[in-house]
Amino acid sequence: MAFIIYSAISPEGTTAWRSGNYDSLDALWQELERRGERIDRFYELPAFLERLVEALRGTIRPAQVVEICNYLSLYVQGGLDLQTALADLARGSREGAVRGLAERMRRDLMAGHSLSGAMERSRQFPEVVLNMAQIGEGSGNLPTMLADAAAYMERIEEIKSTTKRALIYPAFTLTMLLLTTVFWMLFVVPKLAAVYKSMDVELPWPTRFLMAMSDAFASGWTWGVLALVSVPLLISVARRWRGLRPFIDRLAWDMPIFGNVVRNSQSAFFFQYFALVYQAGVPVVEAVSGLVETAQNRYFRARIRRIPEYLRIGVTLREAFQRCNVFQTLDVRMIGIGEQTGSLDAQLSKLAGIYMNRVRVAVELLTKAIEPLLVLVMGVFFVFFVIALLAPIYELVANMMSQIGAQ
């Protein structure tokens, strides 16, 4: 595949510069012939320049993915073709990344690619949207599947935004506590330490400990700052490292408070996606097989990976879910009821709604649990600082009073 920048002359005589990925120069010529255009100049560029151009164009946000899916769904439902929809989107959008994406997808459609193929070639759409587009193309129900994909993405972003909002206050409080501690250790405690050393009193252990911490901060504060900055980077690298990712995801799954959010969110995404693809007419085995790789938590993914194998050997869906040892009793019972009564899609939708509500409740509980913990931590810090800073003064006053009393 070649990355080509070229100028094309339209039938009206105007010249326009474009760029794109093409399997060969012949593919570019065929596309221009279908448009009634002819090429003026072209430059075939190395692969690294393609990545540079893509980086300069930027990536689209999840909210923009939702907008594009809804836009295409409305156009197709109204009887218009996808090329017209993408052309209007390219002209009407104010976002440069969206305009460029719509234009590239329109060119891919003109070159003979399907919509899901154009989405995949753009590398801008999540796996769930690609799968829903493929299902819609195969079932002839593309507008509904695009609308369902947009609704699914909206639910995901709602949960993510709710979780982020819940963590803003704790993160801000911890940051301010850290900055305050650093300020006292670097500027306040050293001056008080010089005064305390001039006193003829024995310093208590909290004061000695605080002075030792201040000396450590003064001598190695740059390394401390680098260590704090590197912690998020190390966590990000560890999550991307295949060897550590399952271990970290298992820890997140089993954590007392945060793990509740992880477990409920994974179950909510799973049942919501399962309900969508099953309602679209996808066979159960194929639906579950496609769901496995969409699970974000590696531990959850490993537990559900055997479900398609169980189904292929004749195990019922209820028993396959039960053998995973990761779903709750309510999940297994509702799956069994849906399987027996032929209302599996309704039961899956109910489970998705239940877990969506549980995620919201879990996020609220997470916030309420973190706030008193932060108050406790700040109280311990305050009490320690007060004792460490005021104890020498109290000792000095006590010595003076004892000397006055002796006289």
VMD Tcl script that draws the C-alpha trace (Angstrom):
set ca {
  {0.00 0.00 0.00}
  {1.36 3.42 -0.99}
  {0.81 6.83 0.58}
  {0.38 9.31 -2.27}
  {-0.03 13.08 -2.33}
  {-1.42 14.24 -5.66}
  {-3.17 17.07 -7.45}
  {-6.24 16.27 -9.57}
  {-7.94 18.35 -12.22}
  {-11.74 18.23 -12.11}
  {-13.99 18.30 -15.24}
  {-14.56 22.02 -14.51}
  {-10.80 22.65 -14.73}
  {-10.14 23.29 -11.02}
  {-7.15 21.71 -9.29}
  {-7.27 20.16 -5.82}
  {-4.53 18.58 -3.74}
  {-5.36 15.36 -1.90}
  {-3.60 12.49 -0.15}
  {-4.46 8.93 0.73}
  {-3.47 5.28 0.93}
  {-3.76 3.29 -2.27}
  {-2.95 -0.31 -3.06}
  {-1.19 0.84 -6.23}
  {-1.01 3.70 -8.72}
  {-3.57 1.87 -10.83}
  {-6.05 2.10 -7.96}
  {-5.53 5.86 -7.85}
  {-6.04 6.16 -11.61}
  {-9.24 4.10 -11.48}
  {-10.65 6.26 -8.69}
  {-9.94 9.45 -10.63}
  {-11.57 7.98 -13.74}
  {-14.74 7.23 -11.79}
  {-14.80 10.85 -10.67}
  {-14.15 12.14 -14.16}
  {-10.88 13.70 -13.03}
  {-7.34 13.41 -14.29}
  {-4.11 13.54 -12.37}
  {-1.76 16.50 -12.65}
  {1.12 15.65 -10.31}
  {1.69 13.00 -7.66}
  {4.32 12.11 -5.07}
  {4.65 8.68 -3.49}
  {5.95 9.12 0.04}
  {7.62 6.77 2.58}
  {5.57 5.13 5.31}
  {6.94 7.32 8.13}
  {5.61 10.45 6.40}
  {2.19 8.85 6.30}
  {2.32 8.42 10.08}
  {3.46 12.02 10.44}
  {0.55 13.31 8.35}
  {-1.89 11.19 10.35}
  {-0.46 12.59 13.59}
  {-0.83 16.17 12.33}
  {-4.43 15.49 11.31}
  {-5.20 14.28 14.82}
  {-7.54 11.59 16.05}
  {-11.25 11.91 16.50}
  {-12.80 11.83 19.96}
  {-15.40 9.26 21.07}
  {-18.06 11.99 20.95}
  {-17.17 12.57 17.29}
  {-17.46 8.83 16.61}
  {-21.00 9.02 18.01}
  {-21.74 12.03 15.81}
  {-20.47 10.29 12.66}
  {-22.45 7.09 13.34}
  {-25.67 9.02 13.99}
  {-25.07 11.18 10.91}
  {-24.60 8.17 8.61}
  {-27.55 6.36 10.19}
  {-29.91 9.27 9.51}
  {-28.77 9.62 5.89}
  {-29.04 5.93 5.08}
  {-32.39 5.65 6.84}
  {-33.60 8.57 4.72}
  {-32.70 6.71 1.53}
  {-29.48 8.57 0.68}
  {-26.22 6.83 -0.16}
  {-23.15 6.80 2.08}
  {-20.99 8.82 -0.32}
  {-23.48 11.69 -0.23}
  {-23.58 11.49 3.56}
  {-19.79 11.57 3.86}
  {-19.50 14.40 1.34}
  {-22.00 16.50 3.31}
  {-20.20 15.63 6.55}
  {-16.86 16.69 5.07}
  {-18.33 20.03 3.97}
  {-20.40 20.73 7.08}
  {-18.14 19.73 9.95}
  {-16.09 22.38 11.74}
  {-13.55 19.84 12.99}
  {-10.58 19.34 10.69}
  {-10.06 15.75 11.84}
  {-13.69 14.87 11.05}
  {-13.53 16.55 7.64}
  {-10.37 14.70 6.71}
  {-11.74 11.39 7.97}
  {-15.01 11.80 6.04}
  {-13.14 12.61 2.84}
  {-10.82 9.61 3.18}
  {-13.74 7.28 3.89}
  {-15.61 8.64 0.86}
  {-12.60 7.93 -1.36}
  {-12.38 4.39 0.03}
  {-16.06 3.83 -0.77}
  {-15.49 5.05 -4.32}
  {-12.55 2.65 -4.58}
  {-14.90 -0.26 -3.83}
  {-14.45 -0.72 -0.09}
  {-17.37 -1.31 2.22}
  {-18.22 1.11 5.01}
  {-16.74 -1.18 7.66}
  {-13.65 -1.57 5.48}
  {-13.31 2.20 5.15}
  {-13.70 2.56 8.91}
  {-11.04 -0.07 9.53}
  {-8.64 1.53 7.05}
  {-8.98 4.87 8.83}
  {-7.84 3.32 12.18}
  {-10.08 5.84 13.96}
  {-13.04 3.69 15.04}
  {-13.16 1.32 18.02}
  {-13.65 -2.39 17.52}
  {-17.27 -2.34 18.61}
  {-18.23 0.17 15.89}
  {-16.43 -1.87 13.23}
  {-18.21 -5.05 14.31}
  {-21.61 -3.34 14.38}
  {-21.03 -1.88 10.90}
  {-20.07 -5.32 9.56}
  {-23.18 -6.86 11.13}
  {-25.35 -4.12 9.63}
  {-23.88 -4.64 6.17}
  {-24.35 -8.40 6.41}
  {-27.91 -8.23 7.71}
  {-29.07 -5.30 5.56}
  {-29.89 -3.28 8.67}
  {-27.03 -0.79 8.58}
  {-28.93 2.32 9.85}
  {-30.16 0.56 12.99}
  {-26.76 -0.96 13.75}
  {-25.02 2.40 13.34}
  {-27.55 4.02 15.67}
  {-27.08 1.18 18.19}
  {-23.29 1.57 17.98}
  {-23.65 5.30 18.66}
  {-25.92 4.63 21.65}
  {-23.47 2.04 22.97}
  {-20.58 4.48 22.68}
  {-22.61 7.15 24.47}
  {-23.23 4.78 27.39}
  {-19.55 3.93 27.59}
  {-18.54 7.58 27.60}
  {-21.19 8.35 30.20}
  {-19.69 5.78 32.55}
  {-16.15 6.99 31.87}
  {-17.05 10.63 32.41}
  {-18.92 9.80 35.62}
  {-15.90 7.92 36.92}
  {-13.54 10.74 36.00}
  {-15.76 13.32 37.70}
  {-15.80 11.17 40.81}
  {-12.00 11.06 40.88}
  {-11.41 14.79 40.27}
  {-11.94 15.81 43.90}
  {-9.69 13.09 45.41}
  {-6.98 13.75 42.83}
  {-7.10 17.51 43.46}
  {-7.02 17.02 47.25}
  {-4.08 14.63 47.12}
  {-2.19 16.94 44.77}
  {-2.68 19.94 47.05}
  {-1.68 17.86 50.09}
  {1.47 16.76 48.32}
  {2.39 20.28 47.21}
  {1.76 21.63 50.72}
  {3.98 18.93 52.22}
  {6.77 19.69 49.77}
  {6.53 23.43 50.51}
  {6.78 22.87 54.28}
  {9.65 20.43 53.91}
  {11.69 22.72 51.67}
  {11.00 26.17 53.13}
  {9.30 26.13 56.54}
  {10.78 23.17 58.41}
  {14.46 24.04 57.69}
  {14.02 27.50 59.28}
  {12.26 26.08 62.31}
  {14.91 23.36 62.59}
  {17.63 26.00 62.87}
  {15.72 27.60 65.75}
  {15.10 24.29 67.49}
  {18.77 23.31 67.27}
  {19.73 26.50 69.10}
  {17.41 25.60 71.99}
  {18.85 23.82 74.95}
  {16.15 21.12 74.95}
  {15.95 17.51 73.91}
  {13.90 17.28 70.73}
  {11.12 14.67 70.73}
  {11.15 11.90 68.14}
  {8.38 13.44 65.91}
  {10.47 16.61 65.58}
  {13.64 14.66 64.85}
  {11.80 12.57 62.30}
  {10.35 15.69 60.62}
  {13.79 17.32 60.49}
  {15.29 14.18 58.97}
  {12.54 14.17 56.32}
  {13.23 17.83 55.59}
  {16.95 17.13 55.13}
  {16.11 14.26 52.81}
  {13.80 16.50 50.79}
  {16.42 19.25 50.58}
  {19.13 16.88 49.39}
  {17.09 14.78 46.98}
  {13.93 16.67 46.09}
  {14.69 16.57 42.36}
  {14.83 12.79 42.44}
  {11.58 12.76 44.38}
  {9.86 14.91 41.77}
  {11.15 12.67 38.99}
  {9.91 9.62 40.87}
  {6.42 11.14 41.26}
  {6.30 12.10 37.58}
  {7.47 8.65 36.52}
  {4.79 6.80 38.51}
  {1.96 7.45 35.97}
  {4.33 6.59 33.13}
  {5.35 3.33 34.78}
  {1.70 2.42 35.36}
  {0.89 3.15 31.71}
  {3.84 1.07 30.50}
  {2.93 -1.77 32.86}
  {-0.64 -1.83 31.51}
  {0.70 -2.11 27.97}
  {3.23 -4.80 28.84}
  {1.66 -8.13 27.99}
  {3.41 -9.91 30.82}
  {2.12 -7.56 33.53}
  {-1.27 -6.58 32.09}
  {-3.11 -9.74 33.30}
  {-1.62 -9.37 36.79}
  {-2.61 -5.68 37.03}
  {-6.10 -6.37 35.67}
  {-6.57 -9.17 38.22}
  {-5.56 -6.79 41.02}
  {-8.04 -4.20 39.72}
  {-10.74 -6.88 39.57}
  {-10.23 -7.94 43.22}
  {-9.76 -4.51 44.80}
  {-12.26 -3.80 47.62}
  {-13.79 -0.51 46.38}
  {-12.42 0.27 42.93}
  {-12.82 -3.37 41.88}
  {-16.58 -3.04 42.24}
  {-16.56 -0.37 39.53}
  {-14.35 -2.52 37.29}
  {-16.48 -5.66 37.66}
  {-19.79 -3.89 37.10}
  {-18.54 -1.87 34.13}
  {-17.11 -4.94 32.39}
  {-20.37 -6.85 32.89}
  {-22.39 -3.84 31.68}
  {-20.36 -3.53 28.47}
  {-20.48 -7.29 27.88}
  {-24.26 -7.72 28.26}
  {-25.04 -4.50 26.34}
  {-22.88 -5.54 23.41}
  {-24.19 -9.11 23.55}
  {-27.78 -7.82 23.44}
  {-27.04 -5.61 20.42}
  {-25.39 -8.28 18.28}
  {-27.93 -10.94 19.25}
  {-30.84 -8.65 18.35}
  {-29.15 -8.10 14.98}
  {-29.54 -11.82 14.23}
  {-25.96 -12.96 14.83}
  {-25.76 -16.60 16.02}
  {-24.92 -16.99 19.70}
  {-21.55 -18.70 19.13}
  {-20.38 -16.02 16.69}
  {-21.71 -13.25 18.93}
  {-19.84 -14.50 22.00}
  {-16.68 -15.14 19.97}
  {-16.69 -11.53 18.82}
  {-17.33 -10.32 22.36}
  {-14.29 -11.99 23.88}
  {-11.69 -9.73 22.29}
  {-13.63 -6.57 23.12}
  {-13.28 -7.10 26.89}
  {-10.87 -4.51 28.29}
  {-9.97 -6.38 31.47}
  {-7.63 -9.27 30.63}
  {-8.75 -11.36 33.60}
  {-12.40 -11.07 32.53}
  {-11.38 -11.86 28.96}
  {-9.53 -15.00 30.04}
  {-12.54 -16.22 32.01}
  {-15.03 -15.81 29.15}
  {-12.72 -17.11 26.43}
  {-13.94 -20.69 26.89}
  {-17.64 -19.87 26.36}
  {-17.57 -20.37 22.54}
  {-15.78 -23.70 23.02}
  {-18.41 -24.87 25.49}
  {-21.20 -23.87 23.11}
  {-19.60 -25.73 20.18}
  {-19.55 -29.01 22.11}
  {-23.26 -28.72 22.92}
  {-23.24 -27.08 26.33}
  {-26.17 -24.76 26.97}
  {-25.53 -21.05 27.22}
  {-26.59 -21.05 30.88}
  {-24.10 -23.79 31.77}
  {-21.34 -22.16 29.72}
  {-21.79 -18.94 31.67}
  {-21.84 -20.85 34.94}
  {-18.57 -22.65 34.13}
  {-16.75 -19.33 33.72}
  {-16.96 -18.67 37.49}
  {-17.02 -14.94 36.82}
  {-20.74 -14.21 36.45}
  {-23.13 -13.84 39.36}
  {-26.02 -16.21 40.09}
  {-28.51 -13.61 38.86}
  {-26.74 -13.46 35.50}
  {-26.79 -17.23 35.04}
  {-30.46 -17.51 36.04}
  {-31.60 -14.74 33.69}
  {-29.57 -16.22 30.83}
  {-31.22 -19.59 31.51}
  {-34.69 -18.03 31.55}
  {-34.06 -16.22 28.28}
  {-32.69 -19.39 26.70}
  {-35.71 -21.46 27.74}
  {-38.42 -18.92 26.89}
  {-36.86 -17.52 23.72}
  {-36.47 -14.06 25.25}
  {-32.69 -14.00 25.46}
  {-32.42 -10.54 23.91}
  {-34.81 -9.09 26.51}
  {-32.95 -10.76 29.38}
  {-29.60 -9.49 28.08}
  {-30.98 -5.95 27.83}
  {-32.28 -6.20 31.41}
  {-28.87 -7.39 32.64}
  {-27.17 -4.54 30.79}
  {-29.52 -2.03 32.45}
  {-28.95 -3.59 35.87}
  {-25.19 -3.34 35.57}
  {-25.32 0.17 34.16}
  {-27.20 1.24 37.29}
  {-24.74 -0.67 39.45}
  {-21.85 1.19 37.84}
  {-23.45 4.54 38.68}
  {-24.06 3.44 42.27}
  {-20.53 2.03 42.55}
  {-19.03 5.31 41.33}
  {-21.07 7.25 43.89}
  {-19.97 4.87 46.65}
  {-16.38 5.22 45.48}
  {-16.60 8.98 45.90}
  {-18.23 8.70 49.31}
  {-15.63 6.17 50.45}
  {-12.67 8.22 49.28}
  {-13.76 11.50 50.89}
  {-13.61 10.30 54.54}
  {-10.36 8.50 53.78}
  {-8.87 11.75 52.51}
  {-10.14 13.60 55.59}
  {-8.50 10.95 57.79}
  {-5.18 11.22 55.92}
  {-5.21 15.01 56.10}
  {-6.08 14.85 59.81}
  {-3.17 12.50 60.53}
  {-0.80 14.80 58.63}
  {-2.10 17.85 60.51}
  {-1.80 16.21 63.94}
  {1.70 14.97 63.17}
  {2.88 18.40 62.02}
  {1.36 20.10 65.07}
  {3.02 17.66 67.48}
  {6.36 17.79 65.67}
  {6.46 21.60 65.50}
  {4.95 22.53 68.85}
  {6.45 19.83 71.07}
  {9.89 21.53 71.33}
  {8.25 24.85 72.23}
  {6.16 23.12 74.89}
  {9.30 21.42 76.23}
  {11.15 24.75 76.34}
  {8.30 26.46 78.16}
  {8.08 23.59 80.64}
  {11.80 23.82 81.36}
  {11.57 27.58 81.87}
  {8.63 27.22 84.23}
  {10.45 24.55 86.21}
  {13.52 26.80 86.50}
  {11.37 29.73 87.66}
  {9.67 27.52 90.19}
  {13.01 26.29 91.50}
  {14.16 29.86 92.07}
}
mol new
graphics top color blue
foreach p $ca { graphics top sphere $p radius 0.5 }
foreach p [lrange $ca 0 end-1] q [lrange $ca 1 end] { graphics top cylinder $p $q radius 0.2 }
display resetview
